Amino acid sequence: MKALIVGANGQLGRALLASLPDDVEAAAHDIDTLDVTDARAVARAVEAERPDWIVNAAAYTAVDRAEADEPRARAINATAVGHLADAARAAGCRLAHVSTDFVFDGLAGMPYVPDAAPNPLSAYGRTKLAGERLAGGDALIVRTAWVYAPAGGNFVRTMLRLMRERDEVRVVADQIGTPTYAPNLAACLWTLIGQEASGIHHYTDAGAASWYDFAVAIQEEADARGLLETMVPVLPIATADYPTPATRPAFSVLACGATYAALGGPAPHWRVALRTMLDRVQADG
């Protein structure tokens, strides 16, 4: 099988390439080699590579910036997905697309199943939902949340930096979701692709946490590995105390049971996955 990975230099793209199954050959593109907002460029790339699957790991993920830059966010998160879907159909191949928990408003108070009604609160969420719809019913769509990895811009790396630079760290405690380690998400995608899956699936690591819970765990696990010189106070705050341009869902835990069944078992708990990531950071020095 041949896969065309788009967004190959991002957290998920790198994880997809690092976990490539033995029976999969990959062609990798990022913005420097393929502008996914250019329909003709996408069509040419797909025609040249002739993949069995296009795996779209490209996204505009600057949630707050998207509020003032929604046209650009829409171009990448929605319009480009339509170009990839059109090219896949023209070439007779399949599209796997990654979406987000931000398509929900967070008001349900219980984990969101894949067919729950979406109601995004932000430009980012709106553009990602539009991308799902442009991907089409024949695509494999995997919604996920709070993705992090040893490299790239993410919450874990930001917390480690702030804990080294500041005397205290204040973190929102009333937004609940699930941290997800990029290599675990990549493994999920390769398994579902191997199963020729389609439709909307939910995948995160197991469990749930607030951003505050996640930050506390990051400090405890990083300190245990000697990645921090000292422990600083981590203080819980309310969303109202940390206003941002984008409104975020207060509770966006995804119901992943059906996906776990397809994978043959549950995902690792998010804290176990965090330890795995920090072990990697420690080993890399």
C-alpha positions in Angstrom: 0.0 0.0 0.0 1.2 3.5 -0.7 0.2 6.5 1.4 0.6 10.2 0.6 1.1 12.0 4.0 0.2 15.7 3.9 1.5 17.9 6.8 4.4 15.6 7.2 6.5 18.0 9.3 4.0 18.5 12.0 3.7 16.6 15.3 1.3 14.0 13.8 3.0 13.9 10.4 6.3 13.0 12.0 4.6 10.4 14.2 3.0 8.8 11.1 6.3 8.6 9.3 8.1 7.2 12.4 5.5 4.4 12.8 5.0 3.5 9.2 3.8 -0.1 8.9 6.1 -2.6 7.1 3.6 -3.0 4.2 3.2 0.8 3.6 5.3 3.0 1.3 5.0 6.7 2.1 5.4 9.9 0.1 5.6 12.9 2.4 4.7 16.5 1.7 4.5 19.7 3.8 3.8 23.3 2.9 7.3 23.7 1.4 6.6 21.0 -1.2 2.8 21.1 -1.5 0.4 23.9 -1.0 -2.8 22.1 -0.1 -4.9 25.2 -0.7 -4.0 25.0 -4.4 -6.4 22.5 -6.0 -4.2 22.1 -9.1 -1.1 21.4 -7.1 -3.0 18.8 -5.0 -4.3 17.1 -8.1 -0.8 17.0 -9.7 0.7 15.6 -6.5 -1.9 12.8 -6.2 -1.6 12.0 -9.9 2.2 11.8 -9.6 2.3 9.7 -6.4 -0.7 7.5 -7.2 -1.4 6.6 -3.5 -3.9 4.2 -2.1 -4.5 6.6 0.8 -4.0 10.3 1.3 -3.5 11.0 5.0 -4.2 14.6 5.9 -2.2 15.7 9.0 -2.1 19.3 7.8 -4.1 21.9 9.8 -4.2 25.5 11.0 -4.1 24.9 14.7 -3.5 28.4 16.1 -6.9 28.5 17.9 -6.8 32.1 19.1 -5.1 33.5 15.9 -7.9 31.9 13.8 -10.4 34.3 15.3 -8.7 37.2 13.4 -7.5 35.0 10.5 -10.6 32.8 9.8 -10.2 33.0 6.0 -6.7 31.5 6.2 -7.8 28.9 8.8 -10.7 28.0 6.5 -8.4 27.7 3.5 -6.3 25.1 5.3 -8.8 23.4 7.5 -11.7 23.2 5.0 -11.1 24.2 1.5 -7.8 22.2 1.3 -9.7 19.2 2.6 -12.1 19.5 -0.3 -9.2 19.6 -2.7 -7.7 16.5 -1.2 -11.1 14.7 -1.3 -11.7 15.7 -4.9 -8.2 14.5 -5.9 -8.7 11.2 -4.0 -12.0 10.5 -5.8 -10.5 11.3 -9.2 -7.6 9.0 -8.5 -9.7 6.2 -7.0 -8.0 6.3 -3.6 -9.1 7.0 -0.1 -8.7 10.0 2.3 -8.0 9.9 6.0 -8.5 13.2 7.7 -7.9 14.3 11.3 -10.4 16.6 13.1 -10.9 17.9 16.6 -13.0 17.9 19.8 -13.5 21.7 19.1 -16.4 20.9 16.8 -18.4 20.5 20.0 -19.6 23.2 22.4 -18.7 21.4 25.6 -22.2 21.7 27.1 -23.2 18.0 27.1 -21.4 17.1 30.4 -20.7 13.6 29.1 -18.3 12.2 26.5 -19.3 13.0 22.9 -20.1 10.1 20.6 -19.2 10.4 17.0 -22.7 11.1 15.8 -23.4 13.8 18.5 -24.5 17.1 17.0 -21.6 19.5 16.5 -21.8 23.1 17.6 -18.4 24.8 17.4 -17.7 27.9 19.5 -14.6 29.2 17.7 -13.3 29.9 14.2 -11.0 27.0 14.5 -13.9 24.7 15.4 -16.1 26.0 12.6 -13.3 25.6 10.0 -12.5 22.0 11.2 -16.2 21.1 11.0 -16.4 22.5 7.5 -13.4 20.3 6.6 -15.2 17.2 7.9 -18.1 17.9 5.6 -15.9 18.6 2.6 -14.0 15.3 3.3 -17.3 13.5 2.5 -18.9 10.3 3.7 -16.4 8.0 2.0 -13.5 9.5 4.0 -12.0 8.2 7.3 -12.3 11.0 9.8 -10.7 10.7 13.2 -11.5 13.4 15.8 -8.9 13.8 18.5 -7.9 16.3 21.2 -5.0 18.0 23.0 -2.2 16.4 20.9 1.4 16.7 22.0 4.8 15.2 21.1 8.4 15.5 22.1 8.9 18.1 19.3 6.8 20.9 18.0 4.6 23.5 19.7 2.3 21.9 22.3 1.1 22.2 25.9 3.7 19.9 27.4 6.7 21.7 25.9 5.2 25.1 26.9 4.7 24.0 30.5 8.2 22.7 30.7 9.5 26.0 29.5 7.3 28.1 31.8 8.2 25.9 34.8 11.9 26.7 34.1 11.3 30.4 33.6 8.7 31.4 36.2 8.2 31.4 39.9 4.7 30.1 39.5 2.4 28.8 36.7 -1.3 29.5 36.5 -3.4 27.0 34.5 -7.1 26.8 33.7 -8.8 24.2 35.8 -12.4 24.3 34.4 -11.8 23.0 30.9 -11.9 19.2 30.7 -10.6 17.0 27.9 -8.0 14.3 27.2 -4.3 14.7 26.4 -3.3 12.6 23.4 0.2 11.5 22.5 0.9 11.9 18.8 2.5 8.4 18.3 -0.6 6.8 19.8 -2.9 8.7 17.4 -0.6 7.7 14.5 -0.9 4.1 15.5 -4.7 4.4 15.6 -4.7 5.9 12.1 -2.6 3.2 10.6 -4.7 0.5 12.1 -8.0 2.1 10.9 -6.5 2.6 7.4 -5.4 -1.0 7.4 -9.0 -1.9 8.2 -10.3 0.2 5.3 -12.4 2.1 7.8 -14.6 5.0 6.9 -16.9 7.5 8.6 -16.3 9.5 11.8 -14.2 7.9 14.6 -13.1 9.3 18.0 -9.6 8.7 19.3 -7.8 10.1 22.4 -5.7 8.5 25.0 -7.8 7.1 27.9 -9.0 9.1 30.8 -9.8 12.8 31.3 -8.2 15.8 32.8 -8.3 19.5 33.2 -5.5 21.6 31.8 -4.5 22.1 35.5 -4.4 18.4 36.1 -2.3 17.9 33.0 0.1 20.7 34.1 0.5 19.2 37.6 1.2 15.8 36.1 3.8 17.3 33.7 5.7 18.9 36.6 5.6 15.7 38.8 6.7 13.4 36.0 9.3 15.8 34.6 10.8 16.4 38.1 11.0 12.6 38.6 13.2 12.4 35.5 15.4 15.3 36.4 14.0 17.5 33.6 13.3 20.4 36.0 15.7 22.1 38.5 13.0 23.0 40.9 9.3 22.6 41.5 7.2 25.8 41.3 3.6 26.3 42.4 1.0 25.3 39.8 -2.1 27.4 40.6 -5.6 26.5 39.3 -7.5 29.4 37.7 -10.9 29.8 36.0 -11.4 30.3 32.3 -12.7 33.8 33.1 -9.4 34.6 34.7 -7.5 33.9 31.5 -9.5 35.4 28.7 -8.6 34.4 25.1 -9.9 35.5 21.7 -11.3 32.0 21.0 -14.0 30.4 23.2 -13.1 26.9 24.1 -15.4 24.0 25.1 -15.6 23.5 28.8 -16.0 19.7 28.5 -14.8 18.1 25.3 -14.0 14.5 26.3 -14.6 12.2 23.3 -16.3 8.8 23.6 -13.8 6.5 22.0 -15.2 3.1 22.9 -16.1 2.1 19.4 -12.6 3.0 18.1 -10.9 1.1 21.0 -13.0 -1.9 20.0 -11.8 -1.6 16.4 -8.2 -1.3 17.7 -8.5 -4.4 19.8 -8.3 -2.7 23.2 -8.2 0.6 25.0 -5.6 3.3 24.5 -3.0 3.9 27.2 -4.1 6.3 29.9 -3.0 9.8 29.2 -0.7 9.8 32.2 1.1 6.6 31.0 1.5 8.3 27.6 2.9 11.4 29.2 5.5 9.3 31.0 6.4 7.7 27.6 6.9 11.2 26.1 9.0 12.5 29.0 11.1 9.3 28.9 11.8 10.2 25.3 12.7 13.8 26.2 15.0 12.5 28.9 16.7 10.0 26.6 17.2 12.7 23.9 18.9 15.0 26.5 
